[in-house]
Amino acid sequence: MAIECLVLGSGQDVGKSCVVVTIGGKRVMFDCGMHMAYQDQRRYPDFSRVLAATGAPDYTSAISCVVITHFHQDHIGALPFFTEVCGYHGPIYMTYPTKALAPFMLEDNRKVMVDRRGEEEQYSYEDILTCMKKVTPIDLKQTVEVDKDLIIRAYYAGHVLGAAMIYAKVGDAAMVYTGDYNMTPDRHLGAAQIDRLKLDLLITESTYAKTIRDSRHAREREFLKAVHKCVSAGGKVLIPTFALGRAQELCILLDDYWERMNLKIPIYLSAGLTLQSNLYYKMLIGWTSQKIKDSYTVHNPFDFKHVCHFERSYINNPGPCVLFATPGMIFGGFSLEVFKKWAPSEKNLVALPGYCSAGSIGHKLMSGKSTGIDYKDTHIDVRCQIHQLSFSPHTDSKGIMDLTEFLSPKHVILVHGEKPSMAFLKERIESELGMPCYFPANHETVSIPTTQNLKMSATERFITSCAAEQTKDRLQQGNLICGNSVSEVNGSEKLAEGILLMEKHKKPKILCEDELLEALGVERHSVQFEPMASARIGAADDSEELQQADADDLESEGKQMKL
């Protein structure tokens, strides 16, 4: 039996995460994301490949269940399209916070694509609501029986509120799909946590496969210094970020710094979505870090004292400010609108807090100093300062290696990363951990061999005979007893020898030799051999006498001929 992994998205790329895993005859779709950098058919995973690979008449027949790890668009953005347009009507699972926050994230993204970009609508707001009604929420470490053979379980992943790593098991075959995770805690979320599991396969993200970050405190000092320097000189700071996750992390950091430094410069959130998201953070406090939970009874850290809502009319206001604008990476939306206005001024600063996928303006800014960027039919003058930060909620190279070593799977597959970095990490995993590692491209399939364990029972007589042999062994102080049942292996371990009986429609069991004869209805027969040494000696003597007589006869005949 093998585990088949069909990569529909995030293969040697960061975007539209979607991996279909066939395990024990069951097919699980892990994540159903969209690619934020594309506006054509490459935006969504090529779902038709599932039908082509399985021969199923429809997606509901082909897929046993869909599991979403968290609410980011590159992991959930294609779900309404898959259910309402493609017609999948099977089970869908995600954590409670993900189900609560996903509708707002999906609708905000739909508005950006349709209302602001003028793109063709792929699904409506009603489709989003209909899709979410099909979702079954799950809790951490809750074992869910999808059917009589397939079970799944969610583990805390850090990264964003509600993010989960998923354990799936069918029979003896087991695997973990990490989604996005963070192995180090930050100000508002804890580090990823998972049990030590026996796994055939680990599918892990590899966004920062070659990066080892500095300490969190050093990164925070660098960020605060850059922001304070800019606003002190009268500049504006644009922080492009998604509404959930890094926005809350950096708002906590800045709000605390503003309080300590007694600064009066405004900090703005660009969208009502972020303010609405903060309300959910307050309600879902149990999913945050231990420090947040401990301080919640005295003060809710999401009640920001120095952060307020930003009106579109504020864009051209004079004076310094800090603005969190969605979406991250500057691939469209309000963050792009503000960037066009603020980028030409040398006093202003654009702080990029995390990963920016290829094709986005954020990625172009991170690639090097640019005096201008062409976006569609518009040329944007870029004279502002660019500051790249390491506040990404993804784990770094050390975290990936630590998790892989802790789980010790038989095989590893890397997704959600860039090809050169994935190749580097593959070599490390294979050389340092001794595990076969793969990093397939989109639309490629990887087959992972598994070991099938056969469960069987042992009869009472077999166990009794083993115990008797062990007693005999101890009494005789022998090093090795061969024969019916028990022999010594590697000093202290004992190897029991029996007969495996497998009958149709019955559970396999181990028998003694006598029990097998009884089960077959035959009697024991013994073959005994008598010693033949004396007879063989006698026969040999007779042979020698005959040979000597023949020789005497020949000699006598020769004498007669001479006469």
LOPA-746435 format. One record per residue: z, x, y of N, C-alpha, C in turn. Coordinates in steps of 0.1 Angstrom, whole numbers, plus 5000, padded with zeros to 4 digits. Atoms other than C-alpha are relative to their C-alpha. Example, Ala and Ser with C-alpha at 12.3 -4.5 7.8 and 13.67 -1.06 7.14 Angstrom:
// residues 2
500050094988507851234955500050095012500049914989507151374989500849925011
***
This chain:
// residues 563
500050094988500050005000500050095012500149934988499250125035500249915012499950074987499950035071498850035008501249994992496749975091500349975015499750024986496950025129498650005007501250024992494049895150500450005015499649984986494350015186499049935009500950074991492849765210500250045014499849954987494349915241501150115000499149894998496350215254499850114990500449895008494550445230499450115009500449894991494250785249499849955014500150064987494750575280501349935003498950084995497450405301499549875006500650134995496550045304499749914988500350115010496149715284500650034987499449975013498649805257499849884990500350105010497649615225499750074987500249935013498049745189500349894989499950095012497449525158500350084988499649935012499349645128500049914988500050075013498749525093501050074991498949955008501849575072500449904989499750095011502349435038499249875000500850125000499549185043500249925012499750074988500949065076499550085012500649934988499349135110500849965012499150014988501549185141499250065012500649954987500049215176501150045009498949954991502349435196499450025014500550014986501749365233498649955002501350064997498849195249499750025015500049974986498249365282498650015006501349984993495449405308500050135007500249874993494049715325499949985014499950034986494949715361498950075008501049924992492149965371498649944999501350065003489249745358499949865005500350144996487649425371498949944992501150055009485049375343500649974986499650035013485249305306501050104994499049895005487249635301501449965003498650034996490249465317500849954988499250055011491249285285499750084987500449945013491449415249498949924994501150065007488449345227500549934988499450075011490049075206499149974989501050045010486849005187500150104988499949905011487549325167501049964990499150055010490449155151499449914990500750095009488248885136499050084991501049925008485649145126500750084989499349925010488249355108500749924989499250085010490049065090499149904993500950105006487148825084500649865002499450134998489448535096499249925009500850094992487848225111500549995014499550024987490148225141501250105002498949914997492948425158501449964994498850055005495748205146500150044985500049965014494748275110500150154998500049855001494248645117501350075003498849934995497548725134501249924996498850065005500948655119500949975012499250024988502748685153499650105011500149914988502548845188501450035005498749964995505449045201499850075013500249944987505649135238501350085003498849914998507949435247500649985014499450024986508349365285498949935009500850094991506849185315499050075009501049934992504649455330498649954996501350065002501049345334499250074989500849935010499649625312500649984986499550045013501749475284500049854997500050145001501549105290498949935007501050064991498749045314498949924993501150075007496148925288500649894991499550105009498548695269499549855003500550134998497548365287498549994996501550005004493848455282499949994984500050005015494548525244500449864995499650125006496348195239499249885005500750124994494547945263498550015000501449985000491048095263499550034986500449965013490748265229500549914989499650115009492747995212501150044990499049975009495648175195501249915002498950105000498447925186501150044991498949965009500748125164501250045007498749974994504248255170499950115010500049904989504948465202501550035002498649964998508248655207500150105011499649914990509848825236501449985004498650024997513348875250500249905011499750114990515048615272499750055014500449974986514648815305498550015001501449994999511048885297499349865001500550134999510348515292500349945013499650064987512248425324499150065011500749934988510348685346498550004998501449985002506948685330499149905008500850104993505648355346499750055015500149954986506248505381499150125001500849885000504648835373498549964997501450045004501548665357499449935012500550084989501148425386499750095012500249914989501548695412498750094998501249925004498848905394498749915001501150094999496548605392499649975014500350024986496848545429499350125006500649884995495948905436498650014996501449995005492848885414499149905006500950124996491548545425500049985015499950034986492848475460499750115009500249884991492748825475498750084997501149925004490048995455498749914999501150095002487848685451499350014986500649995013487348755414500049864993500150125007486448485389501349984992498750045007489548305375499950004985500049995015490248395339500949904994499150115004493148155335500749955012499450074989494947915357501650015000498550005000498647875367500549904989499750105011498747575343499950074986500149935013497547805315501250094998498849915001500448045323501249924995498950085004502947765320499949954985500350045013501347635288500350114990499849885008501347985273501550024998498649965001505048045281500849894992499350105009506047715263499950034986500249975014504747865231500950124996499249885003507148165234501349974995498650015005510248205213500850125005499349884995512848415231501050054989499149935009514948665211501050085007499049924995518048855217500050144994499949865006518849225211500750004987499449985013519549315175500049874992500250135008518648955164498950024990501049995010516848965131499349864999500850125000514048715132499150004988500950025012512348585100498749935005501350064996508748525111499549914989500350085012508048405076500950064989499149955011509548475041499950154998500249855003508148835041500350085012500049924988508048955077501249975009498950014991511149025098499750095012500049924988511349165134501450015006498749984993514249295155499850085012500149944987514549395191501150095003498949914996516449695204499850045015500049974986517349795240499150125003500949894997514650005256500250065014499949964986515850055292498749965007501350014994512650095313500049895011499850114990512849745330500949904994499150105005515049445327499449924988500550085012514549285292499150084991501049925008512349565278500650034986499549995014512649605240499150094992500749935011511649835212500049904988500050105011510549635181499950064987500049965014511349695145499449894992500750105009509149525119500150054986499949975014509549515081499449904991500550085011507649375052500350074987499749945012509049445018500750135003499549864998509749825017499450075012500749944989507349905045500749975014499350034988509049945079499450095011500549924989508050065114500749955013499550044986509050065151498950035010500949994989506850005181500850005013499149984989508550135212499749925013500350044987506649985240500350115010499649904990507750155272501550014999498649985001511250305271500550125008499449894993513650545289501250054993498849955008516050775271501150055009499049974991518050845302500449885009499650124992520150585322499650035015500149984985519450525359501149915007499050074992521350335386500249854995499850145003520649985373499749964985500350025014519550025336500650114992499549905009521050195306498950074993500949935008519350435282499649924988500550075012517350315252501050024989499150005012519450235221499449944988500650055012518350195186500850054988499449965012519850215151499250114993500749915008519050495127499349934989500750085009516350335106499150084990500949945010514350425075498649955003501350054995510750415088498850084993501349945004507250475075499250045012500849974988505850475110500749975013499550024987506850515146498850005009501150014990504350405173500750015014499249984988505650555206499150025012500749974988504450565242500150155003500049854997503550915255499550025015500450004986503050855293500250145006499649874994504851185302500250104988499949925012504051375270500250155003499849864997504151715288501050035011499149994989506651645315501550004996498550005001510351745316500649995014499650034986512051595346501350085004498849954995514751745368501149894999498950105000518151575370499849895009500250114991518251235385500650025014499449984987520551345413499150095009500949914993518151625423498849925006501150084996515251375424500449905011499550094989517351125445500150075013499849924988518251395470498650035007501449974995514551495474499449875006500550134995513551125479500649965013499250054988516251045505499750105011500349914989515451365524498749985006501450034995511751285526500049875009500050134993512350925537500850025014499249994987515051015563499350095010500849914991512851295578498949925007501150074995509951055582500549895011499650104991511850765598500750065013499449934989513851005620499050045011501149964991510551115635499249885005500750124995509550755642498949954991501150045009507250715611500449894992499850115009506850435587499850054985500049965014507450475549499549894992500650105010505250285524500350054986499649975014506650275489499349894991500750095009504050105466500749994987499350025012505849955437499849864995500050145006505849665413501349935003498950084995508149385421501350014992498849995009510449445392500150144994499749875006512049765381500350115010499849894990511550055405500449955014499650064987511949825435501549985001498650025000515449735425500850135000499449875002516350095415500150075014500049924987515250245449500649925011499350084990516649955469501550034999498649975002520050025454500350145006499849864995519650395463500050005015500150004985518450335499501149925007498950094994520950055506501350085001498749925000523850285496499950115010500149894991522450575516500049955015500050054987521850365547501449965004498650034997525450245545500850125003499249884998526850595542499650075013500549934988524650735570500049915013500050094989525050425592498749995007501350014995521350395597499749855004500350134995519950095616498549974998501450025001516250135607499849904988500150115010515049825587499350054987500749985013514149835550499549864996500650135003511749565540499549994985500650045012510649395508498849915004501250064995507049275511499849864995500350135006507048965489501249924996498950095005509148665481500250024985499849985014508548755445501150104997499049905002510749055448501449945003498750064997513548855464500449904989499850095011513148595437500450084987499649915011513348875411501450055001498649964999516648995425500949894996499250115005518048655418500250004985499949995015517148695381500850124996499149885003518749045381501449965001498650044999521948885393500449914988499650095011521848615366500050084986500149935013520848865338500750135001499249874998523549125347500350074987499649945013524349175310499050094994501149915005521049355305499950125008500149884991521749615332500950114994499249895004523649945330501549975000498650035001527349965322500750015014499549984987528050085357499949875009500350124993526449775372500949894995499250115006528349545348501550025004498649984996531649715356500349975014499850034985531249675394499649865004500550144997529749325392501149915005498950094996533149155395500550025014499649974986533849325428498949985010501250004991530349355443498750004991501450005006526849255431499150105007500849904993524749565438498649955004501350054996521649345441500149915012499850064987523149185472499850115011500349894991521449435495500449975015499550024987523049475529498950035011500949944990520249665547498549974996501450035004517149515529499749865003500450134995515349215543498549974997501450045003512049025539499150045010501149954991508849155554499049895003501150094996506448925573498750085003501349944998502749005574499850055014500249974986502849005612500750135004499349874996505249315611499150124998500849885003502449545600499750095012500349924988501549655635501150025010498849984991505049655649500350145003499749864998506049975666501450044994498749965005508950185654500050034985499949975014510050325621500549894991499550105010510750125589499750064986500349975014510750155551499549874994500650125006508549905532499750024985500450015014508449825495498949904999501250105001504949665489499450004986500650025013503449525458498549995001499649945013501549615436500250155001499949865001502349965426498650064998501349935002499550225423499049985011500950034990497850075453498649974995501350045005495049905434499549875005500350134994494949595455501249945007498950074995497149335471500550055013499549984987499449375500500350155002499849864999500249745493498750075005501249944996496549825498499749965015500250054986496449615530500850095010499249924991499349805545499650155000500449865001498050145533498850025009501249994991494750085552500550025015499549994986496850035584500850125003499149894998499350315580499550144996500549875004497350585563499550095011500649914990495550715594501050085009499049944992498850815611500750124993499449885006500251165605501549984999498650015000503751045612500549924988499650095011503750795583500050084986499849945013504650865547499749904989500250095012503350715514500850074988499249945011505950775486499649934987500550065013504550715451501150034990498849985008507550655429499850024985500249995015505950665394498550034997501349975005502850695373498949915006501250074995499450585387498850024991501149995010496650505363498750055007501349964995493150655367499249885006500850114993490950455391500749945011499350064989493750345414500050105012499949914988494150475450501250094998498949915002497550605440499750124992500449895008496050825414499150105008500849914992493550965439500850085010499149934991496351045463500850114993499249905008498351225436499150124996500949905005495251425426499850125010500149904991495351625458499849955014500150044986495151625496498649955003501350064997492451385507500049955014500150044986491251315543499449865001500650135000489550995532499849954986500350065013489150745504499149885002500950115000486350515497500449894990499650115009487350175483499149895002501050114999484649925476499150045012500949974989482749905509500850055012499249964989485550045530500450154999499649865000486350405540501450005007498750004995490050465546500450155004499649874996491150765567501450034995498649965006494150945551500550125007499449894993496151155575501550004998498550015002499651045564500550104990499449925010502051245543500049934987500050055013501851195506501250074992498949945007505051245485500149934986499950055013505051205448501450024994498650005005508351115432500049984985499850015015509651125396501049894997499150115003511350785395499449904990500650085010509150655367501149954990499150055010511050435342499650044986500449955013509250605313500850134996499349885005510950865292499150125001500849884999509751225295499850064986500349935012508651475268501250024991498849975007512151565258500649874994499650135005513051195254499249954988500950035011510051135231500450084988499749925012510951425209501449974995498750045005514651325208500049874992500150135007513850965197499350024987500849985013511251085171500950074990499149935010513751335156501149914995498950095004516551075156499549904989500550105009514450815138499450064987500649925011512651075115499149914992501050075008509750855105499150094992500949925008507250965079498750035007501249984992504350925104500349965014499950044986503950905142498649975006501250034992501250745163500450005015499850004986501050815200499049915007500850084991499750555225500550015014499650014986499950485262500250145006499949874994499150835274498650055002501349944997496351065285499750104989500549925012494351255258500550145000499649865001495151615267501550014998498650005002498851545270500449964986499750055014498851355237499750104990500349905010497151635219501150115000498949904999499851875232501349954993498850055007502651645220499849994985500250005015501051595186500350134994499749875006501151965180501550035000498549985000504851975190500649934989499450085010505751695167499750054986500449955014503851835137500650144998499549875003505052195142501550015000498649994998508652135153500849904991499450105007509451815134499449984986500650015014507051845104499549864997500450145003505751485108498549995003501450034997502051385106499949925013500150074987501051265141498549975003501450054996497951075154500049955014500250074987496650965188498649945001501350065001493750735181499549945014500650064988491350615209499949854998500250145001490750255216498949964990500950065010489050055188500050094987499849925013490050325162501149944992499050045010492050245131500650124993499349905007494650465115500749944988499450055012495750415079501250094996498849925003499350525071500449964986499550035013500350555034501549975000498650045001503650395024500550014986499549995014505950424994500649864997499450135004506750104975501150024990498849995010510150084958500049884991499950115010510449874927501449974997498750045003513649684924500149954986499850045014515049634889501450004997498750005005518149564870500250084988499749925012519949764843500949924992499250085009521449604813501450064998498649965002525149624805500150114990500049915011524449814773499550145005500649884994522350074792501150075008498949944992525150134817501150064992498949955009527750164789499650124993500449885007525650414771500050125009500049894991525250624802501450055002498649964998529050614808500550084988499649935012529550714772499550144999500549865000527251014775500650095010499349924989528951124807501350044995498749965006532251114789499950114990500349895010530851314760499750135006500449874993529451564784501250075006498849944995532751614801500950064989499249955011534551654768499550134994500649895006532051904755499850125009500349904990531752094788498750064998501449955002528052124781499350005013500849994987525552224808498849904999501250095001522751994795500149924987500150095011522651694772498749935001501350075001519151574763500149904990500050105010518351274744500049865006500150144997519150914749500249965014499750064987520450884784500250105011499649934988522051144807499850154998500149854999521151504816500450055014499549954988522451724843498950065008501049954991520251804873500650055013499549944988521052044901501550015000498649985001524552104889500849884997499050115002526551784895499349864998500750135001523851504897499649984985500450045013523051314865498849915000501250075001519751184855500049914988499950105011519850864834498649984995501350035006516950814809500149874992500150135007516050474798498649954998501450065003513050244790499849895010500350104991511550034817499149894994500750115006510549684805499549915011500650094990508149474827499349894993500550125006507449124815499449915010500650104990505248864832501049905004499150114994507148634855501550034999498649975001510348824849500350135008499649894993512349084868500050134992500049885008511849444856501550044997498749955004514849594838499950124992499949885008515949914822500949984988499350025013516949914785500350134993499849895009518350134759499049994989501050005011516250224729500249884990499750115010518049974706499649875006500350134994517649694731498549975000501550025000513849754733499649954986500350045014513649724695500349854998499650145001515549394697499149915007500950084991513349264725498649994993501350005006510249354705500049934986499850065013511749204673499550094988500349915011511149514651501250084996498949935006513349714629499850155003500149854998514250084634499550074988500549935011512350314611500250155003499749864999513250674604499150084991500849915008510950954591500850134998499249885002512851234574499150104992500849895006511351574564500950084991499249915009512651774533499650155003500349864998512852154536499050044989501149955009509752314519500050154998500149855000510652684521499950054986500049945013511352744484498749974993501350035006508252564472498950085005501149924994506052754496500150144995499849865005507553084484499550014985500550005014506852984447498549995000501450015000503352884455499350135004500649874996502753214472500150104989499949905011504053414442498949974989501150035009501653224419498750045004501349964994498753294442499850154998500149855001499553674441499750034985500249975014499753664402498549984996501350045003496353494400499050115005500949904994494753744424500150134991499949885008496154034402499349994987500650025013494853884370498550015001501449994997491353844385499650155001500349864998491454204395499950084987499949935013492454314360498749974991501250045008489554114344498850075005501149934994487054264368499950154995499949865004488254614359499650014985500349995015488054544321498549984998501550035001484454404325499250135004500749884995483454724344500050114989499949905010484754944316499049974988500950035011482754754290498650035003501449984996479454784309499750155000500249865001479955164311499850054986500149975014480255184273498649964995
***
